[in-house]
Amino acid sequence: MARMGTAALAGTAVAILGIGFGLGIWLAGGAGPRETVVQVVEKPGPAAAPRAEPSAPAPPPAPAAATPSSPAAVPPAALDAVRSALASVPAVPVPKGTGVIKGRIQREDGQPLAGAEVTLQPEAPRGSFRNWVPGRDEEPDLETLVADAVARTRWSRESRKRAVTDVVGEFLFDGLADANHGVSARLKGWEIRPREWNLAARARPGAVIEMFAAPVVEVTVEVVLPDGTAPPQAMVQFAQGSGSTGTSWTTENPTARIKPGTYRVFATTGDWGQEQLKSDEQAVVLAADAPPPALRLVLRGRPGIRGKVSFEGMALEGNLMVRCARIPGDAKADPATLQGSTAQTTWAQSANGFSYSFQDLAAGRYLLGVSLSHQGKAVAWEEVAVAGEPAAKDLRVGTLDPEEFLVVRALGPDGAPLPGLQFRTGFRSGGSSSSGGGMALRRNDGAWLVPHQERGGPAKEGEEATWWVEAVSPAHGTKRAEYAKGQTQEIVLRFEDPGTVDLAATGYRGSALEGTLQVSLQMVEGGSTRSRSFGGPPQRLDAEGRTTVLGVQPGEYEVLVYSGDNMMRALARIPVSVRAGRNAISFPVPTVYSVSVSGAEGNASLRKKDDNYWNDSRRPDAEGRVVFDGLPEGDYTVQSGAKRQEFHLPGTSEVRL
């Protein structure tokens, strides 16, 4: 996409953002989706599916008059300037070709679904638009961003095709270029899903798309408060068994699309976990061939317990776990019951003043307790009686046992305390280990209280355990320290200036693994690797085979390369050194192999010698043959019953047991 530097575009960029997005962008040659309507021809038996061709551009709509609820009136001269600037943005040509994508839609009963609107959206040619990644690329100027957004919108509208399924449920798109295409479908009263999501999202010419349609019922729901007025918003739940489908409700959008069936329907208001009101449940039967019943859900108060947690002599930030357990009969309250499986749990967060709520409790006596970790014991508890109305009870935490918690100071490169941290804690002992996300509270002096990671069982005689704590900063990466259990002195984690890692897989486009690879970065420690969090799961490579990892502490790492969503089996491990600042790292796309195994008697299992996660088991066909594919280079063992064979890849394509 060429950079637009015209005076017209530069002078009206702000107007485009403020006006165009509020009133709708008028594009040169037309506005709004360009629809292709193909009539369904009633004829017996299978027939050629309808073809889709782009229709003529629709004329631009006249500007709407300003109303009290619409954006402020814009002078005609300003609108003319916006239209002129937008018209100067060059369109991206829509490639043509000879390719065909076709498919069909079937109902759940196997019958074809006629009259469904199918949409095909091609992927833009490589280099058509600017791919700007924050933190990796220089931020474009405003006019470039606007020009790129306009070009993307025009491409989406002008390249889109639509067709309608015929009497045998089939559709066809022809004249397609050799590119990826997204295919979707819709029809009022039906939910339509592809058999293979990946194929429908990245269909290439020659693909045959199978879709299935399930009927849905459009149900209009009325939700009212106890005084008869409507709430600004609510959540309506359609429950079956232990599952539930929730839909957001407003007076402007009171309709839900639900599959036919028998449901328990109720409404709630308030934030998740803090819902203030709830309606009684109504039993409802929804049928595809009958009008839905009228639903009026009246919200009421919810009996339960709510309150806040406070701390004696401390101002803290973070999350707490509050537990609630019913006290049977005349039994004495026992804090140990808060650790039992029958106790309910909820979170109290500093963001909402450490408030908590338990709702829909039966009348009786309850014990409330506060823990600073998932498995930690209660540091404060109170007994509460619940009757027909919500009960209020605040919990106050006194002096904390210093042997139960670490005091951690995490300092940035400038020596100042780092905010917004997450913590992980754990231990290693012999061949066992345990780790987890540590709940932490931040004191007003910037230090953190981090609970110890509890080990699963008693230590063996003479066995020594190593305990560790990690602080994870979104901007600075991860820092770890080891300590002795029971340590009461502060632990100081000093972060260095972080690095940014730009990863690129060479030869990605057009390779057998295109569109499948993900990568993660793991720190090397003592000759082995350990998982490192950088604010999310492993990152998927873009169409060019690139991704950027932000906030990495300098050190030795391995880049782990995965295919698909299997994050346990690495196709490759590439050692890298990360420095402060920018790090450009490229690696070749891993080569994968397949091997055919014959002579199997029962299931055949495959194991990679240097990686315990490469462990696969497959059932052979009638001739005792099994194919294992997607395998990286390495030494393997395959076994079936008493038969066992070792082999190396590459160099082996057939193994006979």
N, C-alpha and C positions, 0 to 999 in steps of 0.2 A: 504494500500500500504506500503510494507516494505521500510524502509529507505535504500537507496543504498549508501554504503560507500566504494566501491571498489576503488582501486588506479586508475584503468583504467578510471572509470567514473569521479572521482574527477579530474584527470589530463587532461581530454578532455572536461570538461563541457563548458569552454569558447569556445573551438573549435566548439562544437555542436551548441551553440547559434550563433556564428558568421558565421559558414559554413553551418550547417544543415538547418537553416531557410532560408539562402540565396539561397542554391542550391537544397533544398528538402531533407527531412530526409529519409535515407534508413533504413527501418525496417527489422529486422530479418524475413526471410521468404517471403519478398515481399514488394512492395511499391505501393502506389496509391490505389484508391478504388477497392474493389473486386466486380466485377459486376456479377449479375445473369441475364442472358438473357433467357426469356421464349418466344418461338415463338407463334405468334397469329395463331390459327388454324381456318380456314374458315369452318364453319359448320352452317347449318340452325338451328334457334330456340335456346332457352336457353340451356346451357351446363355447365359442371363443369368448374369453373374458373381455370386458370393456377396456379400451385403452384410455390413457389420460394424456392430455396435452394442455400446456398453459393457455389460459384464456386471455382475451384482450384486456389491457389495463383498465381498471375502473377510473372514472373521472375523479379528480380531487374534490373532497366534500367542501361545502361552503362553511366558513368559520361560524361556530355557534355563538349566539349572543350570550354575554355574561349574565349569570344569575347570582342570587345571594350565595348559593352553594358552589359556584364554579369559580375558577381563577379570575383574578381581576381583569377587567377589560384591557385589551392591548391595542394601542394605536395601529390603524391599518398600515401606516408606513413601516412600523416595526415588523409586522407580519410579512410584508412584502420583502423586507430585507432578509428575514429568516428564510423565506422560500427561495430567494435568489442565491443565498449562500449555500443552501442545501443542494440546489440544482447544480452548483459548481463542483460538487463532490463526484468524481468519476465512478461509474458503476463497474462492478466486477463482472466480466462476461460469464455467462452460464455455459459451460462446455456441453456440447452435444456428442452423441455417439450412437452406437448400434446395439447397446446392451439392453437386456430385458430382466426385470425382476417381477415375479408373479407370486401368487399365493392364494390361499383360501381361508375362509373363516367357518368354523363349525360350532354348532351349539353343543351343550353338554350331552344331549341325546344323540349326537352324531349327525343331525340334520344340518343342512347348509344355512347360513345366515345371510339373507339378501338385504340390500339397501344400506349396508354399513359404509360409512365414509372412511376411506383409507388415505392417509397422508404420507407422502414420501418427501424427505428432506435430505438433499445431497450434502456431503461434506465439501467445504470450500477448497479450491485448489491450494496446494502448498504455497505459502508466501503471500496469500491474498490479503491477510490482515496481520496486524502487529500483535505478537504474543509477548506481552509485558508481564514479567514476574517481579513483584515487589521484593526488594532486597537483592535481586540479581541484576536487573536491568536498570538503566537510567530512566527516571520518570519522564514520560513524554509531556510536552506542553499541552495546554488546554485545547487548542485548536486541532492538534493531532488526535487527541482522544475523541473529540466530537466527530471529526471526519471519519475516524475508524468505526465509531458506533453507528453512524449513518450508513456507511458502506456495508457493515454487517447486517443491518436491518434490511437494506435493499436486497442484498444477496439472499437472505432468508426468504423474503417474500417473492422475489422474482424466480428463484430456482425451485420453489416448492411445487409439487404436483399433487393432485387429488384424483381419486377414482372412487366408484361406488360398486360394491360387490353385486354380481348378477344373481340369477335365480339358483345357481348351483354354488353360491358363496364364493366365487372366484373373482380375482382382480388381476390387473396386469399394467405395468408401466414399461414403456419402450422408449427408444431414442436416448438411452442413458450413457453417460461417460463412464469410464473405468475408474470408479471412486467408491468410497463408502457412502451408504445411504441409511438413514433412519426411517423405519416404517412403523406407523401406529394406526389405530383404527378406533372409531367410536360410533355408537348408535344409541339413541335415547332408549332407556329401559334395559340396557345391557352393559356389562363390564367385559371388555375384550382384552385378552392377554396373549402374548406370543408363546408358542411352545418353548422356543429358545430365545431368551432375552438378548444374549450377546449377538446372535445372528440378526435379529430384528433391529438392533442398535447400529450394526456395522455391516449391513447387507451390501454385497457387491453384485454386479450384473451376473446373471445365471442363477442367483439364489431363488429358492422356493420357500416362502414364509408361511408356516402353519400357525393359525391363531385359533383360540377357543373363546367362546362367548358364554357367559353365565348371566341369567336374568337378574336384574336388580329392581327394587321397588323404591320409588321416590316418595318419601314420607315427610309430610309437613307437620312440624311439632310446635306447639305453643308452650312457652315456659313463662311462669309468672311468679312473682315474689309473694310472700304472705299477705301483703296489702293489696294484691290484685294487679299491680303494675308489672311491667316487663323489666327484667334485668338488662344491663347493657350487653352482657354476653354470658354464656353458660356452656357447659359441656354435657352433651347427651350421650349416654351409654346404652348400647344394645348388647345385652349379656346373654351368652349361651353357655351352660355348664360353668367351667372355671375361666372361660375366656370372655373377652368383651371387645367390642368395636366402638371407639369413641369418635364423635364428630363435634366440631366446634359449631356453636349455635349463636346467631344474632338475630335481631328483628329483621335486618335486611336480608339475611340468608338463613331462613328457618327450615330448609329442606335437607334431608339426609338421603343418600343412596345406599340401600342395604339389600343384601341378598335375601330371597324368600326364606322364611323359617319362623320358628317360635322363639320369642325373645322376652327377656325381662328388661324393661326400659325405665331409666331414671335419669334425672338431671342433677348437676351439682354446679356451684359457683365458688369462686375463689381460686387461689394458686394451688397447684398440685401438692397434695399432702397437707394443705391448710384450708381445704374447702369449708366454707362457713355454713352453707345451706345445702340440703339434699331433698329431693322429692321422694315420695313413696314409689316403690316399684310397681309397674303395670305390666301384666302379661299381655303380649301382643302377638298375633299371628299375621305374618305378611305373605301374601300369595301373589304370584306373577299375573294371574288371570282375574284378580279382584281388586277393587279400589282399596287403598290402605285405610285403616280406621283413623278417626280423629284422635290426636294425642294432645292432652292438656296436662302438663306436669307442674304441680304446685310445690314450690320450694318451702322447706321448713327447717327449723333449728335442729342441730345434731347433738344428742347427748354424748358427752365425753369429757375430756380434760384438756385444758390449754393453759399455757403460762409462759414464763421466761426463765432463763438461767442467768445468774449473776455470779461474780467472783469476789471473794473477800480480799481487798487490798491490791487487786490487779485489774488492769484493763487489757483484755485479750481479743485477738481476731482469729477467726478460723471456724472449724466445724466441731460439733460435739454430737455424741450419740446419746439419745434419751430412750430409755426402755420403760415398758409398762407391763406389769404382770398382775393378773387377778389373784387375790388372796382367798383361798377356799374357806367357806364357812366361818368358824370362829378361830381359825388358825392364827398364829402369831406371824407378823410380817418378817420375812427372812430375805435379806439382800441377795443370797445365793440364787433365789428363784429368778432374779433378773438375768442370769446367765443361761437359763433354761430355754428349751426350744419353743415353749408356749408364750414367751414374752414377745410383745410387739415392740418394734423399733422405729424410730424416726430421727431425722436430723434437725439439729438446732444450729443456725448459722449466724455469724456476727453480722452478715449483710442484712438480716431481718431482726436484729436485736436479740439473737439467741432465743427466739420464740419457738414454741413447739405446739403440737396439737395431736391428740388421739380422739378419734370420732367413732360414733355408732357403737359405744360401749353399753353393755347390759348393766342394769343396776347392780351395785355391789361395792366391795372394797378392793382397792387397787394399790400396788406399790410402784412408785415412780423412782427411777434412778438415772444418774448421769455418769457416762463413761467417756474417757478421753481417747479410747482406742476400740477397735472392733472386739477384741478379746479381753480388754481390760476390765478390772473390777470396778464397781460403782464407787465414785468419790463423793457422792451425796445422794440421799434418798428420802422420800417422804411417803406417808400413807394418805390416800385420798378416797373419799366416799363419793360414788356417782349415783345420782337419782335420775329424774326425768329431764333435767336441764343441764347444760354444760357447766362443769365445775372448773374453777380457776385455782391454780396452784403454781407459785413461783418456787424455783429451786435455787439455793445458794451454796456455792462450792467454797469450802474453807481452805486451809493450808494444804498444799499438795505434798505427797511423799516424794522427796528428791530422788530416792532410789528407784522409783517407777518411771522416771522421765529423764531424758537428756536435755541439757540446755545448749542449744546450738546457735552460734552467730555465723551468719553467711554474709561475707563482705565482698563488695564489687572491686574492680581494679582500682578504684579511687579510695578504697577503704571505707566507704559508706555502706550501711546495711542494705541488703537487697530485699525488695518487697516481692509479693506474688510468687512465692516459692511453693513447690510440692516436695514431699519427702518420701523416701523409701528406706526401710530398715530391714535388717536380716542378720543371719549368722551362718557360719560354716563350721562343721565339726566332722572330721573324718570323711566318710563318704556321703554325709547327709548335709542338707542345707534347708533354709527356710527364708522367705522374704515376702514382703508385701508393701502396699502403699501405706505409708505412715500418716495417721491423722496428726496434725500439728496445730498448735495455738501460738500466735505471735503476741509477745508482750509489748507494752507501749514503749519500751526502750529498744525495740528492734530485734531482741533475741527470741528464739523459738523454743517452745516446750514440745519435745518429740517423744512419744511413748516407745519403750523398747519393743522389739519384735519378740514375741513369745515363742519358745521352741516347743515342738510337738510332744516331747517326752523327756524323761530324766536323762542326764548325761551318764555315759558309761564310765566305769572307774578308770581314772587316769586320762580321760579324754578331755582335751582342751578345745574350747569353742572360740571362734573369732567373730566378734560382733561388729557391724558396720552400719553407717548411716550415709545416705546420699541426699543431697539437695539438688533439685532440678529447677533451673531458671529458664523461662522461654527465650530470653535474650542472650544468656551467657552460657547455657549448656548445663552439664552435670559435674558435680564435685563430690568425692567420697572420702570418708575418714573411717578408720577402724578404732575400736575402743574396748575397754574391759567392762563386762556387766557389773553394774553397781557404781560405775564411775560418776562422781558428783561434780567434778570441775567442768567448766565450759569447754565445748569443742568449737574451734574456729575454723571455718572453711573459707579460704581466700580464693576468689575467682580471678583468673587472668583475663586479659582482653580476648574475646572469643574469635573464632574463625567462622567463615562462611564457606561451605563446600559445594561447588558446582560439579555435579556428576553428569557424565555423558557416555552413553553406550554407543561405540562406533559400529556402523553397519546395521543399525537397528531397523531403519525403514526398509521394508522389503524382505526382512529376515523371517524365518519360520516362527520366531517368538515375538514378532511385532504386535503391539497392543496388549501383551500379557505380562511384561516384566515389572516387578517392584523391587525396591532396594531398601536396606536399612543399614545404619552405621552402628558398629559395636566397638567398644573400647577394648583394647588388648591389655590384659593385666596378668602378670606372672606367667606369660606364655600361653594363656587361654583368653577367650573372649567373654565378655559379659554384656548383657543387654543394656542399651543406652536409650533413654527416652528423649525425643526432641519435640515433644508437644503433640504427638499423634502416632498412628500406626505406620508401618512401612509405607514409603511413598511410591506411587506409580509413576513411571516414566511418561513424558508427554510424547506427542507424535514424532518428535525429532530425537527421542531417546534421551531426554534431559530431565533433570530435576535439581532442586537446590535445597540443601539442608542448612538452616540458619542456627546460630547460637551453638557452636561446638567448641568445647575447651581444647586447647592445644594438647597433642599427645599422639599415641600410636593407636590406630583403629583398623578394622576390617570392614570393607564394603561387602555385604551379603546380598546376593542376587537371587530372587525368587521368580517363579513363573506361576501365574494365576493367583489364587487366594490361599495356597498352601504355604504358610509362613514358617513351617517347621523344616522344610527340605530346601537347603540352599543349593542352587546350581553352580555357584562359584563364590569363592572368598578371596577378595583382593586386598592385600595389606597396603595401608596408606598412612602417611604422616600428615597431621593437620597442624598448621601454624596459625597464629593470629592474623586476621585479615582474610583476603580472598585466596581460595585454594581451588584450582581447576584440575579435576581428575577425570581421566577418560579410561575406559576399559572395553575390551571387545565383547560383543554379544556371545554368551556361552554357547558352545556347540553341544547339542543333545543327540543321543543315539537311541536306537531300539534294538532289542534282542529277542529272538524267537526261541522258546524253550519247548522241546518235545520230550515225550516219555514220562510226563507227569502222571502220578497216581494220587488223586486227591488234590487239594489246594497246593499251589506252588508259592513259596515265600522267597522274597528277594531281600538281601541285606547288603548295604555298602559298608566296607570294612572300617573306614575312618570316620563314619558319621552314623550314629545310632538312630538318627531320625529318618534315615533312608531305609525304611522297613515296610515292604509292600507284600500283600498276599492276594492271589487271584485264582479263580477257579478255571481249570482247563476245559477245552471243548471236548467233544466226543472222541477225538483222536489223541487226546492227551497233550494238546498244544496250548501254550500260553505265550502272549506277547507282552513284554514290558517296554514301555516307551517313555520318552522325555527324560532319559537318564544322562547325567553328566559324566565326564571322564572319571575313571577310578577303578578300584578293584572291588569285585562283587562276589557274593556267594548266593547260589540258588539251591533250594532244597524242596523236595517233595517226598514225604514219607521218609524212608531210609536212604533215598537217593540224594546225592549232594554233589555239586560241581562248582568250582571256582573259575572266574574268568575276568578279563580286563577289557575296559572300553577306553579308546577305540580299539579295533582289531578283532572284535567278535560280533558276529551277527546271528549265529546259530549255536545253541547249546543243547546237547542231547544228554538226558539223564539216564 
